[in-house]
Amino acid sequence: MCGIAGIWASAAKGDPAGLGSQVDTMLAAMLHRGPDQGGRWAKHLDNSAIVLGGRRLAIQDLTEAGSQPMVDPVTGNAIVFNGEIYNFPELHRELTAMGDSLTSDCDTEVVLRGYARWGAEVVDRLRGMFAFAIWDVKTQSLFLARDRLGVKPLYYHRSPGLFAFASEVRALLQGDVTPANLSPSAIRSYLAFGAVSEPVTIIQNVRAFPPGHHGFVRSGQLELTRYWSLAEAFRPARGKESPTELDERIQALLSESIKLRLISDAPIGVFLSGGLDSTVVATIAAANSPQSINSVSVVFKEREFSEKLWIDRTVSHIGSTHYEVELTESELLRLIPTALPSYDQPTVDAINTYIVSMHARQAGLTVALSGIGGDELFGGYPAFKDVPKLRSIRRTVPARLVRAGISLLDLVASRRDRFRKLSQYFLSDGNGGIEAELVHRELFLANDRRSLAFEGSISPVSDLGKGHWIPPELDDFNAISYSEMTGYLLNTLLRDTDFASMANSLEVREPYLDHHLIGAVASLPGAAKQAQQTKWLLRRVARRIVPESLIQPGKRGFSFPMDRWLREGLRQEVDDVLRDPTTSYQLSQIICQREIERVWTDFTDHKVSWTRPWALFVIKSWARSWAK
């Protein structure tokens, strides 16, 4: 796992020495991503120059043989690589059988030599998470690629005569590649969903390289090609199999995915939350680890939020070496000054991952397996039940009756979040509102966003979400699953997990996001995945792996008692930031300070969820550090 960066520039934009200094600055900004080794490679061309740089967190082959940037002695091609290729031993053997002489046991070299053999098609052979760049000497072009689901980040800036990329947005800012100008369209998506939706980023003129794509940069122009499609993965599978055959197949794929992610020359463990997803991962990992597996958990003294009972049961069953921390609001308050500046982009949902990653690293781990993706793939969110109900009401209940019911409820619940969301959805009649799949993810509603944002600072937002394409042929379950994977998973969970873990020099691996497993599960009809109970298919598979006593009947997800903490120990800190009109001049030109304070007052009056003021607290804190 690493941080990578690079700049291509025409002769008019700079020489290798000047560009090298910029890349060095970007690498210094990503030291946390690769504390073990760093370096850069530069080449002066006829009318341009290219500089590549990398910071390495050593996971496979801890020797200097895996150092980056890495140069192919045969072709002269150079690579900087971020991620893990779990099938690299297999590819290593294949390349060796073809006559290649590899000098390391590192996946970076396998990708570099694989590109020399197979060109851009090397990405089709890679099983893992990755973002990398290769300078192709023969074609005088830069080849970029990102993994299928977007587990690993890759950002770029393009201007006349210049192309720059990095693993973090902030690295591009610190390298003076582009000014730190906030993007109004990014603010729009942040207010809507608590995270900036790709491909835009919080900074103007910086974009996210799309998942499942590779591309060539020639003379500063990026030519993108899609090599993998999530929509295709959801295409219905042909043939039938019995429930037992299906369970055996999914169990085999999940077990294989977890086994592959145990490959590491560095200390490895599992995030254990006590829920179904992490319990299955921990159990399979423990059964396939040559020594006692490590596990890490965060618990709370607030019993309604703590999963300690289920965690203790799992630890006892698998015999893991367990590290546990009881988090309090005073500890969270102490960590905020360190945690929030580590955010690569503002997000409402990363503090939990930052804290568990910090404690995993303090326990001596370099790698941790996570249950991320299980909810999206197997149907763990309330939306999988609620969305079909919303659609059914809209289809079957006359609009006049719906409007009458909403008018009646408006008398008693007009300021409540849930009611206001449902009211907006039903009164829109499918026009001017967002899709049902996005209703539960909406943070600030359209009217709230109009109030928060100054007129003219961002474009109209009543139709936000219309561009969120979902394959029309999907049934309700699969439409929600697809929406969650391309929305919340990509823009929030994966991005948050990457920067929050890498801020602590920790690599996180997600077995549920193996593309072989996704293809097998996504292609099933929704009825095969959700029947008597939430995550019905995964629960059936789990019962083949873990004792029934470890399987919770339901779980709310890994969350903190933030509502209580914001009213108590965190209240003064949040109040100070939200009421301060000077935190960021740029942000003050986009979001109305008076409305920020109104949201805070609504929260203290128990009218809105804690997520609203927390989202505003995060973006103000982030802008204070990075966009003044």
C-alpha positions in Angstrom: 0.0 0.0 0.0 1.4 3.4 -1.0 0.9 7.0 -2.0 1.7 7.7 -5.6 2.1 11.0 -7.5 3.4 12.2 -10.8 3.5 15.1 -13.3 3.8 15.2 -17.0 4.5 18.7 -18.4 5.4 20.2 -21.7 8.7 22.0 -22.1 6.9 25.3 -21.5 5.6 24.2 -18.2 8.8 23.1 -16.5 12.0 21.0 -16.5 12.5 17.7 -14.6 14.2 19.5 -11.7 11.3 21.9 -11.1 8.7 19.1 -11.5 10.7 16.9 -9.3 10.5 19.4 -6.5 6.7 19.5 -6.9 6.5 15.7 -6.8 8.7 15.7 -3.7 6.3 18.0 -2.0 3.3 15.8 -2.9 5.2 12.7 -1.6 6.0 14.5 1.7 2.3 15.3 2.1 1.6 11.5 1.8 4.3 10.2 4.2 1.6 8.6 6.3 0.6 6.4 3.3 4.2 5.1 2.9 6.5 5.5 5.9 8.8 2.7 4.9 10.4 4.0 1.7 10.1 6.7 -0.9 11.6 7.9 -4.1 11.1 9.5 -7.5 12.0 8.9 -11.1 12.3 11.5 -13.8 12.9 11.6 -17.6 13.5 14.5 -19.9 11.8 14.1 -23.3 12.2 16.0 -26.5 9.4 18.5 -25.8 8.3 17.5 -22.3 9.2 15.9 -19.0 7.7 13.1 -16.8 8.3 12.6 -13.1 6.9 9.7 -11.0 7.0 9.4 -7.2 5.9 6.9 -4.6 5.8 6.4 -0.8 5.8 2.7 0.2 4.1 0.9 3.1 5.8 -2.5 2.8 3.4 -5.4 2.8 4.8 -7.9 0.3 8.5 -8.5 0.1 9.7 -6.1 2.8 13.2 -5.8 1.2 14.5 -3.1 -1.0 13.6 -5.2 -4.0 10.1 -3.8 -3.7 11.1 -0.1 -3.6 9.3 2.4 -5.8 9.4 3.9 -8.3 10.3 0.6 -10.0 12.0 0.4 -13.4 11.7 -2.5 -15.8 15.3 -3.3 -16.9 14.1 -4.8 -20.1 11.8 -2.1 -21.4 12.8 0.9 -19.4 9.2 1.4 -18.3 8.7 2.9 -14.8 5.8 2.3 -12.4 4.4 3.7 -9.2 1.8 1.4 -7.6 -0.8 1.7 -4.8 -2.7 -1.4 -3.7 -2.5 -5.1 -3.4 -2.7 -7.8 -6.1 -3.9 -10.9 -4.3 -3.2 -13.3 -7.2 0.3 -12.0 -7.8 1.9 -15.4 -6.9 -0.1 -17.0 -9.8 0.9 -14.2 -12.2 4.5 -14.4 -11.0 4.6 -18.1 -11.9 3.0 -17.4 -15.3 5.4 -14.7 -16.2 8.4 -16.8 -15.1 7.1 -19.7 -17.3 7.1 -17.3 -20.2 10.7 -16.5 -19.7 10.6 -13.4 -17.6 13.2 -13.0 -14.9 11.7 -11.4 -11.8 13.9 -10.2 -9.0 11.3 -9.7 -6.2 8.3 -11.3 -4.5 6.4 -8.1 -4.8 3.2 -7.5 -6.7 4.5 -4.2 -8.1 7.0 -6.0 -10.3 4.4 -8.4 -11.5 2.2 -5.5 -12.7 5.2 -3.8 -14.4 6.3 -7.0 -16.2 2.7 -7.9 -16.9 2.2 -4.6 -18.7 5.3 -5.3 -20.8 3.7 -8.7 -21.8 0.0 -7.8 -22.1 -0.2 -4.1 -22.4 -3.4 -2.4 -21.1 -5.0 -5.9 -20.8 -2.9 -6.6 -17.8 -5.7 -5.0 -15.7 -8.1 -7.8 -16.7 -5.8 -10.3 -15.0 -5.5 -8.4 -11.7 -7.5 -9.6 -8.7 -7.2 -7.0 -6.0 -7.4 -3.3 -5.3 -5.1 -0.9 -7.1 -4.3 2.5 -8.6 -1.1 2.8 -10.6 0.8 4.7 -13.3 3.3 3.3 -15.8 5.4 5.5 -18.1 5.6 3.6 -21.4 9.0 4.4 -23.0 8.1 3.0 -26.4 4.8 5.0 -26.9 5.9 8.0 -24.8 2.7 7.8 -22.9 1.5 7.5 -19.3 -0.8 4.5 -18.6 -3.1 4.9 -15.6 -5.5 2.3 -14.1 -7.9 2.0 -11.1 -9.5 -1.1 -9.7 -13.0 -2.2 -10.5 -14.9 -0.9 -7.5 -12.7 2.1 -6.7 -11.3 0.7 -3.5 -8.0 2.6 -4.1 -8.2 6.4 -4.9 -6.6 8.2 -7.8 -7.1 11.9 -8.5 -5.8 14.1 -11.4 -5.5 17.6 -12.6 -5.3 18.6 -16.2 -4.5 22.0 -17.7 -2.8 23.1 -21.0 0.6 21.4 -21.2 0.3 19.7 -17.8 -1.2 16.5 -16.3 -0.7 15.6 -12.6 -2.0 12.8 -10.5 -1.9 11.7 -6.9 -3.5 9.3 -4.3 -4.9 12.2 -2.4 -6.5 15.5 -3.3 -4.5 17.3 -0.7 -1.2 16.2 -2.2 -2.1 18.0 -5.4 -2.8 21.1 -3.4 0.4 21.0 -1.5 2.4 20.4 -4.7 1.0 23.6 -6.0 -0.5 21.8 -9.0 -3.8 23.6 -8.7 -5.1 26.3 -6.4 -7.3 25.3 -3.4 -10.5 26.7 -4.9 -13.6 25.0 -3.5 -16.0 23.4 -6.1 -19.6 24.6 -5.8 -20.9 21.4 -7.4 -19.0 19.4 -4.8 -20.5 21.5 -2.0 -23.9 20.6 -3.6 -23.3 16.9 -3.4 -21.8 17.1 0.1 -24.9 18.9 1.4 -27.1 16.3 -0.2 -25.3 13.1 0.9 -22.6 14.0 3.3 -19.8 13.2 0.8 -18.6 14.5 -2.5 -19.8 12.3 -5.4 -17.3 11.2 -8.0 -16.0 12.2 -10.4 -15.9 15.8 -9.0 -13.9 16.5 -5.9 -14.1 19.2 -3.3 -11.5 21.2 -5.3 -12.2 22.7 -8.7 -10.1 21.3 -11.5 -9.3 18.1 -9.6 -11.2 15.0 -10.7 -11.4 11.3 -9.6 -10.2 8.8 -12.1 -13.2 6.5 -12.6 -13.3 2.9 -11.2 -13.1 0.1 -13.7 -11.2 2.2 -16.2 -7.7 2.6 -17.6 -6.4 5.3 -19.7 -3.4 6.8 -21.6 -2.1 10.3 -21.2 -0.6 11.5 -24.5 0.6 15.1 -24.8 -1.4 15.9 -21.7 -4.7 14.5 -23.0 -6.4 11.6 -21.1 -8.1 8.9 -23.2 -10.2 6.7 -20.9 -11.4 3.1 -21.5 -13.8 1.1 -19.4 -12.5 -2.4 -18.8 -15.0 -3.6 -16.2 -18.7 -2.7 -15.6 -20.7 -3.2 -12.4 -23.9 -3.0 -14.5 -22.6 -6.1 -16.4 -22.0 -7.8 -13.1 -25.6 -7.4 -12.3 -26.7 -9.0 -15.5 -28.8 -12.1 -14.6 -26.9 -15.3 -14.6 -28.2 -18.2 -16.7 -28.9 -21.6 -15.3 -30.4 -22.8 -12.1 -29.0 -24.4 -9.0 -30.5 -25.6 -5.8 -30.3 -23.5 -2.6 -27.6 -25.9 -1.3 -25.6 -25.6 -4.5 -25.9 -21.8 -4.3 -24.8 -21.7 -0.7 -21.8 -23.9 -1.4 -20.7 -21.8 -4.3 -21.0 -18.5 -2.4 -19.2 -20.0 0.6 -16.4 -21.2 -1.6 -16.0 -17.8 -3.3 -16.1 -15.9 0.0 -13.6 -18.3 1.6 -11.3 -18.0 -1.3 -11.5 -14.2 -1.2 -10.6 -14.1 2.5 -7.8 -16.6 2.1 -6.3 -14.5 -0.7 -6.4 -11.4 1.5 -4.4 -13.1 4.3 -1.3 -13.0 2.1 1.1 -10.6 3.8 4.6 -10.4 5.0 3.5 -7.8 7.6 1.3 -8.2 10.7 -2.3 -8.7 9.9 -5.7 -8.7 11.7 -9.4 -8.2 11.4 -11.8 -5.4 12.3 -14.4 -7.1 14.5 -17.6 -5.1 15.1 -19.7 -8.0 16.3 -22.0 -8.0 13.3 -22.6 -10.7 10.8 -20.2 -9.4 8.1 -17.1 -9.1 10.3 -17.9 -12.2 12.2 -17.9 -14.3 9.0 -14.6 -12.7 7.9 -13.0 -13.2 11.3 -14.1 -16.8 11.5 -12.8 -17.8 8.0 -9.6 -15.8 8.5 -8.9 -17.6 11.8 -9.5 -21.0 10.3 -7.0 -20.2 7.5 -4.3 -18.3 9.4 -1.1 -20.3 10.3 -1.1 -18.5 13.7 -3.6 -16.9 16.0 -5.4 -14.1 14.1 -5.5 -10.6 15.5 -8.8 -8.8 16.0 -9.5 -5.2 16.9 -12.8 -3.7 18.3 -14.2 -0.4 19.5 -16.8 -0.6 22.2 -18.8 2.0 24.3 -19.9 2.3 27.8 -23.3 3.2 26.4 -24.7 -0.3 26.3 -27.2 0.4 23.5 -24.3 1.1 21.1 -21.9 -1.5 22.3 -21.6 -4.9 20.7 -19.2 -6.3 23.3 -21.4 -9.3 24.0 -21.2 -10.5 20.4 -17.5 -9.5 20.1 -16.6 -11.5 23.2 -18.4 -14.6 21.9 -16.6 -14.4 18.5 -13.2 -13.8 20.1 -13.7 -16.8 22.4 -14.8 -19.0 19.4 -11.9 -18.1 17.1 -9.2 -17.7 19.7 -7.9 -14.4 18.3 -5.4 -12.2 19.9 -7.8 -9.4 20.7 -7.3 -5.6 21.1 -10.2 -3.7 22.4 -10.7 0.0 23.3 -13.7 1.6 25.0 -14.2 4.9 23.3 -15.6 7.9 25.3 -16.7 11.4 24.3 -13.7 12.9 26.0 -11.4 10.6 24.0 -13.1 11.6 20.8 -12.8 15.3 21.7 -9.1 14.8 22.2 -8.7 13.1 18.8 -10.7 15.6 16.7 -7.8 18.1 16.2 -5.7 15.2 14.8 -8.5 13.3 12.9 -10.3 16.0 11.0 -7.2 17.5 9.3 -6.4 14.0 8.0 -9.6 14.0 6.0 -8.7 14.1 2.3 -12.2 15.5 1.5 -14.9 16.4 4.0 -17.2 13.5 5.0 -19.9 13.0 7.6 -18.9 9.3 8.2 -15.1 8.7 8.7 -14.3 9.3 12.4 -15.2 5.7 13.3 -12.8 4.2 10.8 -10.1 6.6 11.8 -10.3 5.6 15.4 -10.4 1.8 14.9 -7.5 2.1 12.4 -5.5 4.1 14.9 -5.9 1.5 17.5 -5.1 -1.3 15.0 -1.8 0.4 14.2 -1.0 1.0 17.8 -1.6 -2.8 18.3 1.3 -3.4 15.9 -0.8 -4.3 12.8 0.0 -3.1 9.3 -3.0 -4.9 7.5 -6.6 -5.4 8.6 -9.5 -7.1 7.0 -12.9 -5.4 7.0 -16.5 -6.4 6.5 -17.2 -3.4 4.2 -19.4 -4.3 1.2 -21.5 -7.0 2.9 -24.4 -4.7 3.5 -24.4 -3.4 -0.1 -24.0 -6.9 -1.7 -26.3 -9.0 0.6 -28.9 -6.4 1.6 -28.2 -5.2 5.1 -29.6 -1.7 5.0 -33.2 -0.6 5.8 -33.6 0.6 2.3 -33.8 -2.9 1.0 -37.2 -3.2 2.8 -38.3 0.5 2.7 -37.8 1.3 -0.9 -40.1 -1.3 -2.3 -42.8 -0.1 0.2 -42.3 3.5 -1.0 -42.7 2.5 -4.6 -45.7 0.4 -3.8 -47.5 3.3 -2.1 -46.8 5.6 -5.0 -48.1 3.0 -7.5 -51.2 1.9 -5.6 -52.4 4.8 -3.4 -54.2 7.7 -5.2 -52.2 10.8 -5.1 -55.0 12.9 -3.5 -55.1 10.5 -0.5 -51.3 10.6 -0.2 -51.4 14.5 -0.2 -54.2 14.5 2.3 -52.3 12.2 4.7 -49.2 14.3 4.4 -51.1 17.5 5.1 -52.5 15.9 8.2 -49.1 14.7 9.4 -47.6 18.1 8.6 -49.5 19.5 11.6 -47.6 17.3 14.1 -44.4 16.3 12.4 -43.4 19.0 9.9 -39.8 19.5 11.3 -39.0 15.8 11.7 -36.4 14.5 9.3 -38.1 11.2 8.3 -41.4 12.9 7.6 -39.9 15.7 5.6 -38.0 13.1 3.4 -41.2 11.1 2.8 -43.2 14.2 2.1 -40.7 15.4 -0.5 -40.7 12.0 -2.2 -44.4 11.6 -2.4 -45.3 15.2 -3.3 -42.8 15.2 -6.1 -44.8 12.5 -8.0 -41.6 11.3 -9.5 -40.8 14.7 -11.0 -38.3 17.1 -9.4 -37.3 14.7 -6.6 -34.7 12.1 -6.2 -35.1 8.3 -6.8 -36.5 6.1 -4.1 -33.1 4.4 -3.8 -31.6 7.7 -2.6 -34.2 9.0 -0.2 -32.7 7.3 2.9 -29.2 8.7 2.0 -30.3 12.3 1.6 -28.7 14.5 4.3 -30.1 18.1 3.7 -33.3 18.1 1.6 -33.6 20.3 -1.4 -35.3 23.2 0.4 -32.6 23.1 3.1 -29.8 23.1 0.5 -31.4 26.2 -1.1 -31.4 27.9 2.3 -27.9 27.0 3.2 -26.4 28.0 -0.2 -26.4 31.6 -1.4 -28.4 32.1 -4.5 -26.3 31.8 -7.5 -23.4 30.1 -5.7 -24.5 26.6 -6.8 -26.8 25.4 -9.5 -30.4 24.4 -8.8 -30.6 21.2 -6.8 -34.2 20.2 -6.9 -33.4 17.5 -9.4 -30.3 16.2 -7.6 -30.0 12.5 -8.2 -31.5 12.4 -11.7 -28.0 11.7 -13.0 -27.7 8.7 -10.7 -28.3 6.0 -13.4 -29.5 2.6 -12.3 -30.0 -0.2 -14.9 -33.8 -0.1 -15.6 -34.1 -3.9 -15.9 -33.0 -4.6 -12.2 -35.5 -5.7 -9.7 -36.0 -3.7 -6.5 -33.4 -5.5 -4.5 -30.7 -5.3 -7.1 -31.5 -1.7 -8.0 -30.9 -0.7 -4.4 -27.7 -2.8 -4.3 -26.4 -1.2 -7.4 -27.3 2.2 -6.1 -25.5 1.6 -2.8 -22.4 0.4 -4.5 -22.1 3.3 -6.9 -23.1 5.8 -4.3 -22.6 5.4 -0.6 -20.0 2.6 -1.0 -17.9 4.4 -3.5 -18.2 8.0 -2.3 -18.3 7.5 1.4 -17.2 4.1 2.8 -14.3 3.3 0.5 -12.9 6.8 0.4 -13.3 7.2 4.1 -11.7 3.8 4.8 -8.7 4.6 2.5 -7.7 7.9 3.9 -8.7 7.1 7.6 -6.7 3.9 7.6 -3.7 5.3 5.6 -3.6 8.3 7.9 -2.5 5.7 10.4 -0.3 3.8 8.0 -2.6 0.9 7.9 -3.8 -1.1 4.9 -7.5 -2.3 5.0 -8.7 -5.1 2.7 -12.3 -5.8 1.9 -13.1 -9.5 1.0 -16.7 -8.8 0.2 -15.6 -6.6 -2.7 -13.7 -9.3 -4.6 -15.0 -9.0 -8.2 -15.5 -12.8 -8.5 -17.8 -12.8 -5.5 -19.6 -9.7 -6.6 -20.3 -11.2 -10.0 -21.7 -14.4 -8.4 -24.0 -12.6 -6.0 -25.0 -9.5 -8.0 -26.2 -11.7 -10.9 -28.8 -13.4 -8.7 -32.4 -12.3 -8.5 -33.3 -10.2 -5.5 -35.6 -12.9 -4.2 -32.6 -15.3 -3.8 -30.9 -12.9 -1.5 -33.6 -11.6 0.7 -36.5 -13.7 1.9 -37.4 -14.4 5.5 -34.7 -12.2 7.0 -32.3 -9.4 6.3 -29.2 -10.7 4.4 -31.0 -14.0 4.0 -28.4 -15.5 1.6 -25.4 -14.5 3.7 -27.1 -15.8 6.9 -27.6 -19.2 5.2 -23.9 -19.3 4.2 -22.8 -18.0 7.7 -24.6 -20.9 9.4 -22.4 -23.3 7.4 -19.3 -21.5 8.9 -20.0 -20.1 12.4 -22.2 -21.3 15.3 -25.7 -19.9 15.5 -24.8 -18.3 18.9 -22.5 -15.9 17.1 -25.1 -14.7 14.5 -27.1 -11.7 15.7 -30.7 -11.5 14.6 -30.1 -7.9 13.5 -27.5 -5.2 13.8 -27.6 -1.4 13.5 -24.1 -1.1 12.1 -20.9 0.3 13.5 -21.9 3.7 14.9 -21.1 6.1 17.8 -23.5 7.6 20.3 -23.0 11.0 18.5 -26.4 12.5 19.3 -25.7 12.3 23.0 -22.1 13.3 22.7 -22.9 16.4 20.6 -25.3 17.5 23.4 -22.7 16.9 26.1 -18.9 16.6 25.9 -18.6 17.7 22.2 -21.1 20.5 22.4 -18.8 23.4 23.1 -16.2 22.4 20.4 -18.9 22.1 17.8 -20.7 25.3 18.9 -17.5 27.3 18.6 -16.8 26.2 15.1 -20.4 26.5 13.8 -20.8 30.0 15.2 -17.5 31.2 14.0 -18.0 33.2 10.7 -14.3 33.4 10.0 -13.3 29.7 9.6 -13.1 29.9 5.8 -13.6 32.9 3.5 -14.2 30.6 0.5 -16.9 28.6 2.3 -18.6 31.7 3.6 -19.1 32.7 0.0 -21.0 29.5 -0.7 -22.8 28.5 2.5 -24.8 31.0 4.6 -23.5 31.4 8.2 -26.9 32.3 9.5 -28.4 29.1 8.2 -25.5 27.0 9.7 -26.4 28.4 13.1 -30.1 27.7 12.4 -29.3 24.0 11.8 -27.3 23.9 15.1 -30.3 25.4 16.9 -32.7 23.0 15.3 -30.5 20.1 16.6 -30.3 21.4 20.1 -34.1 21.8 20.0 -34.4 18.1 18.9 -35.8 18.9 15.5 -33.1 17.4 13.3 -30.6 14.5 13.4 -27.0 15.0 14.7 -25.7 14.3 11.2 -26.8 17.8 10.0 -24.7 19.9 12.4 -21.9 17.3 12.3 -21.7 17.6 8.5 -21.4 21.4 8.8 -18.9 21.1 11.6 -16.7 18.8 9.4 -16.8 20.9 6.3 -16.1 24.1 8.2 -13.2 22.4 10.0 -11.8 21.0 6.7 -12.1 24.3 4.9 -10.3 26.1 7.7 -7.3 23.8 7.1 -7.3 23.4 3.4 -9.4 26.1 1.7 -9.1 29.4 3.6 
